[in-house]
Amino acid sequence: MPAPAAWEIMLPEEGATEDLGRFLADLLMPGDLVALSGGLGGGKTTLARAIIRELVGEPELDVPSPTFTLVQPYEVRGGRTIVHADLYRLRSPDELVELGFDEMTEDAITLVEWPERLGSRDGPILFVDLSLRPQFGDNARFARIDGTGGMRARLQRARALKVLMERTGWEEATRIPMQGDASSRAYERLVKPDGSKGVLMIAPARPDGPPVRNGKPYSAIVKLAESVHAFVGVDRGLRALGFSAPKIYGEDLANGLLIIEDLGSEPVVDANGPRPERYAEATRLLAKLHATQLPGVLPVADGIDHVLPPYDLEALLFETELLPDWYCPAMRGESLPGPARSEFVALWAEVLRSVEPAQPTWTLRDYHSPNLIWLPAREGLERIGVIDFQDAVLGHPAYDVASLLQDARVDASPDLELRLLGLYARERRARDADFDVEDFARAYAILAAQRATKILGIFARLDRRDGKPGYLAHLPRIEGYLARNLAHPALTRLRLWHEEHLPGLLGPR
């Protein structure tokens, strides 16, 4: 696919130049360089002033041209820095060294007028070339905008978002960043002047990572969604079944942008853990979903379908290997010996083959408290709002039940777990007389153990690789779940393996 062309735009008057500055400000992050070029009077300082005012949050901030001082720093909310430089009078690069320019701009958003005097630079650069167009008016300007180092993709997405918000009537909405989780997606709450709310989901296509096995990247092996198409397909499928997934108000599939319904933030847990009546409804929802004949191909748009991938042995087994690959080195300080690791993988392969479902169902995969929202104004199962299901696969119904009842982030007691398992079994039996409770209980223990094993590895990886140590606080809870699951007779050999090679993991709880 050819790279998108640079953005060229006519700015009929000074207000349009200021609007462009406010728009570009939303693109910028610490470490970015904005190279403002063009002749004298072209509007470089006007544009820089609008960007700085937007970033600082003060529309009337005095932003003089740094023609004589060369460099002018500004403090931004959150401790960030903006550096505005005008290098027209720069006599020698040594002057920037004397000013400590490189140190000053290392983690700053830097705006440079006359950037050709700066020399070559690494990192994300936004190029803006401005020129006067007097034939269109005294203050008319022509802007040519491009970027390098990932900036071009950011610019393209921002332009697409602007078009999407205008097309769907959200152009006047205030954008408020929402706290993310462990994924690469970003979310913003949109609030219109009349108080209406929505959620902006920014989910660009997932680039393939390096091959890790048989020429395939990690995401392909474990069946993670590659684009926003998966969210749209599953969302519409859930809503067609009468469940409370978010309505989609607007979409740009090519750029990974969605504006969706804001289901609010009322949780299914409180300070003491799961709210039993809310978890009961979430359990009933799964029972209804799993008792329904479900398609494996979901429509996304005209001529576009999303095929739910199978949660197969390759994916499930590879996920268990996150424990020896990440948890063991992080928690033990050393890797497992080769023979012990091989035995671990062989034991898991054997037990996972025994739970291949005869009739796979939708496995939402992250069906747990952070992704469930209580909607008290609705009735019945519609009171459970469901989000974050783009990685859904076709798998065993026990997986999502284990995801809910052995919540990685809140303490779910064995008593509550047992009561809700009984509720699930009764609801399934009422809808399917052939439902086998004993077979389900065995699969539940195995897949709950697989999930706990995987999460121990993921949370250790989030700490070691991604610098997110907060997830380590959940490890004792997940270790407890794993010990509970390994007590099932179907997992005896794996329990004995843990007692020999990781005895501390299954210690007293």
C-alpha angles and dihedrals in degrees: 000000000000118000114259115261121251115275113255119190137172115227107200097192143003093272090061090053089052091048089053090051092053090048093050092048090069089061097056129101134173110288095033123129121208110201109202112193135171140096130300111296092015093127103259094135092043090055094044091050092053092049093049094047091050093048094046092044095231112115092191098044113142106242109177122190109264091219093129101029092043091209132045121180126204130192118232129200111278095037096285124140135222119201119199114193132181110193098181091110095039107133098183138000085242088075090065090050090052090051091051090239097162093050092044094052101038095103098013135101100248125202114192127188114201091019094174086080091057098070127222119333136189127221133046112339128186111202117204119179115189128191134173120252104192092171087072097044142309094277099031116129137182118221128198113192129188140146148205135201094044093316094109091059090048090050093049091050092048091052090049090049092051090053092046094050092048092047093051099041098252098110093110094048121119112237116223119183114236125213111265132209134213096311133094093240123103129211134197129186112231118210120187121209088256091056097256112146137208138159126244112213116198109193113154117191111286111249115226112259124216116298110265102175135012090352093299128119122237093256093055093048095051093038102243117172114266098198144011089266089085093057092048094049096047092041092055091044093054093046091050087058091053098257124138103252114148119279112241111234097179140353143194103188096181092059097035096245127143134171107204141174117283104231091187128237108271104136133217089230136058135193090291095052131254118017099230097214091050094046088050091058090047088052092050089051090058092047091054093045094049093048091055125091102243132193122238093213120061127192116241104171138332106314094359125104133176116222113208107228121226118258088227136175092269092057097042094046095046089053092055089056089067087080097062092034099050114002097050097050092043098046100029098033092232141064124254116264112260097250092049091050092049091051091049092054093045093051092049092047090054096049095042092053087061093062101050101138120240089212111026117209136194108292106195089192100203098054099145141110100289089057100043121084126192114230106190094178091065130073134247118330090354086077088077110081112201125204138161101044102132092115092059116145139177106267148124117316091228092069098071092041088056090046090057101040096042096046111188094212105042133041110259110188122226089240094056090043092053093047092050092046086056090049091050091050093050092048092048093047091051089057099034121030091194094060108131110215096188093050090047092050091054093049090046093057092047097047093041087054091048091051093048090048091051095047093050087058095043095050091048088050092050088056100042102034104026102033095239105132094166091087092064089075088071097054097091090054093049092045087055091052091050092051090049092051096045089060089075113104091236089065100044095118092049090048090053089049090054092047089055102040105023104023094156092060092063096041126128114311 
